[in-house]
Amino acid sequence: MIILILTGLLSCIRKTRLNKESQAAGHDTTFGINKFADLSSGEFNGRLSHTKPNNTGIPVLDASFFRQAVTNKTRHKRRSTRYPDYLDLRTMKVNGDKIVGRVKNQGECACCWGFAVTALIETVNAVATGEFTSLSDQELCDCGTEGTPGCKGGNLNLGVRYVRQYGLTTDELYTYDQDRAKVGRRCRVAEYRRVVPRRAFNFASISARKAEEEIIKVLNEWKVPVAVYFMVGESLRLYKKGMIVKDDCNPRAKDAAWHAGVIVGYDTIADENGREYDYWIIKNSWDDDWGESGYFRVIRGADWCAIEESPVTGRMDSYY
């Protein structure tokens, strides 16, 4: 009980300091006591991955990646390279279905990498088929790390390669259990039909040198998200609402904690001093009772906490 009280008190002190820094800088970011405030650093970091990003072997996105999949050339006409100042995939639908699914909850399992890949592929699949289907995060957590416990962490590379090779089933068939993937070798992929077929999904990484430009292009031209992997500092842990500007992550830390999400949009905001900040809209996997209904916003074009260093996106080959 004493430890719990001290942890909560420390969170209050940090929250107060972060809010004062945000207000002094003229930012709209608000920090608060949320469901993680009473967790020790060890308990919170246990929900994060400690596997570093690794895009080795993933082809880099180029101009031909999406066009290679298009057999009907009238389907995608040449577009202007001038993109709108604002875009949010959450507002878009196909055949009455939203193309971005609900915010899920990874719980105490560090399978954020799997949830991010699933969120990416759910939208890619919806755009390709005209129907949204919630896909199985548990399958990736159980099977995507080739035997090691998925709840111990992973990265985007593991997830997209798995779906490319084996496909993916639905949430309804292979349901999520936050404790199941804390033990390895529990994969049940053979028991369920494939909703995303094997070899249907293809993927590419986005160069860190032109990440902002390429992510905006993918969002606008192909209406699919971009999965990202980033470090976590106290700003994200105590985040309540607004746009995070401050980068409080330490890339040199030996015990750096990583998290994953999907960029579903972007916009620009002006602070109370009239300064404009560009930002990303990111879907998280900490349920909709955290942040802005499960989402958060961070400054874009500044590689906040390494968020623009290893993005991944994808397409469906078999549906074109």
Secondary structure, 3 states (H helix, E strand, C coil): CHHHHHHHHHHHHHHHHHHHHHHHHCCCCEECCCCCCCCCHHHHHCCCECCCCCCCCCCECCCHHHHCCCCCCCCCCCCCCCCCCCEEHHHCEECCEECCCCCCECCCCCCHHHHHHHHHHHHHHHHHHCCCCCECHHHHHHHCCCCCCHHHCCCHHHHHHHHHHHCECECCCCCCCCCHHHCCCCCCHHHCCCCECCCCEEEEECCHHHHHHHHHHHHHHHCCCEEEEEECCHHHHCEEECEECCCCCCCCCCCCCEEEEEEEEEEEEECCCCCEEEEEEEECCECCCCCECCEEEEECCCCHHHCCCCCEEEEECCCC
